[in-house]
Amino acid sequence: MATPLARLTAVAAPLMRDNVDTDAIIPSREMKTVGKTGLADGLFAGWRYQSVGSRVPEPAFVLNDAAYAGARILLSGRNFGCGSSREHAVWALAEYGFRAILAASFAPIFEANCLRNGILPARLAREEIEQLAQLATRPEALRPITIDVEQGSIQCAELTLHFFLDAEAREMLITGRDAIGLTLADGGAATIDAWLEADTHRRPWIYPGVDR
């Protein structure tokens, strides 16, 4: 179960690139675990560090700017999360601390992985992303962004934007449940058990070893 996300106010880090693929988010050489932890250090390793295998920060990369040390929102361009279907990319983002990605578009599998792991993938028009980045990431005064998942709204200073989430996606984020969790909730588990019990009588040959 992911940490529920209903409302978030945080600093946003601008990574205004198109086609940020999953190998850039977490290079395969950094995937040394099959679990959801131990991946944050490898997040954007090819851009974040000066050379392969090192942990010497690349000063020009946005996440190495002290101003964005507490960023929980990432701003980006089109087709974010393209490439392979590795869920490690979302796990790395989550472990680092990101709870929302605002981008012009997402790769479908990556978008689904975000929802299953408590990260909001909010699609905005490219022009809206650029406007938000200009307003929220001014070097002289970073302005926090407030995201309301229930209302589908984004607020930064005088700017208000809106994004669409279908009902299931919204519920997954607000409750912290994945698709299986939603199925089992609100009597779903009992319904499945009742169906299984009845089916063992209808088709006993499918359940070897079950005495009916």
Secondary structure, DSSP 8 states (H G I E B T S, - for coil): -----SEEEE-EEEE--S--BHHHHS-GGG---SSSSS-GGGTTHHHHBSSTT---B-TTSGGGSGGGTT--EEEE-SSBTBS---THHHHHHHHHT--EEEES-B-HHHHHHHHHTT-EEEE--HHHHHHHHHHH--TT----EEEETTTTEEEETTEEEE----HHHHHHHHH---HHHHHHTTTHHHHHHHHHHHHHHH-GGGSTT---
